[in-house]
Amino acid sequence: MITPIIKMISPIDGDYTDCGLLFYFLNAAFRFLLLALCFKLYKMQKLVLIRHGESVWNKENRFTGWTDVDLSEEGYLQAKRAGQLLKKNNYIFDTGFASVLKRSIKTLDIVLEEMDLLWIPVTKSWRLNERFYGALQGLNKLETAAKYGEEQVHKWRRDPHEHPPAVTKDDSRYPGNDIRYKNLTERELPLTENLSETMDRVLPFWHETIIAAIRLKQRVIVSAHGNSLRALVQYIDHLTDEEVIQLDIPTGVPLVYELDDDLNRIRHYYLE
């Protein structure tokens, strides 16, 4: 792609009037800009984010949080279609990242299986977990809205600084009772969590692990959750709190980010 453009900017023989010289230099400047753009695109990297396929509790309209529920039948199909779509569009990955919750892990496994990439290394981290919904976990969203009011439930779900009701440490939903979090400090084990706090735990993993892989020119896919991905998107796209309130990420649809050499966003789009 680059070679023909280099030829385009080579000097052109001939005599020039003043207007001709002006045209020549403008033409050359345009071609140099075109070459610079092509080099930028050549160095562009793609990052793929995917929210897990529909879970059993998504289907039942329940608050899920860190509850380790499985994919629904539709969720399996969504992950399968996502893998087929990525393969059809010639995507390939060197490494993958997932949370420690099975709906995230299985989504990534299904995607990679469809792409014949099950062999690539996958790193799992609690930092990519869904937002911890506290005492709302397991409750039906419509029933909760009927009890507390739609406005309050909307704040719990969407406001970056609103905390859902907390669990207590003797609650079975408290993550300190789960062996997969045995190495977390008490400060890292939430009783409840808002989106801002979700971002605070996601970003260290983003900077120290995911960005580190991208800087090594590795092609990366991240399978995570609605709110952990909302937190990432808010950070990458520099969204305001008001903008992130309106942000919704569909299940099982690859979200592609094109990044320049400094890892700034060029554009993003859903692969459908």
CORQUIZI-V167651 format. One record per helix or strand of 3 or more residues. SS is the DSSP state (~ for helix, > for strand). FROM is the first residue (numbers start at 1). TO is the last residue. Records with the same first field share a line. If there is no record, write none. Layout:
# CORQUIZI-V167651
SS = FROM-TO, FROM-TO
This chain:
# CORQUIZI-V167651
~ = 2-8, 18-42, 56-59, 73-88, 102-114, 126-128, 134-136, 141-148, 150-158, 175-177, 179-181, 186-188, 195-215, 226-237, 241-245
> = 45-51, 95-98, 121-124, 220-224, 255-259, 265-270
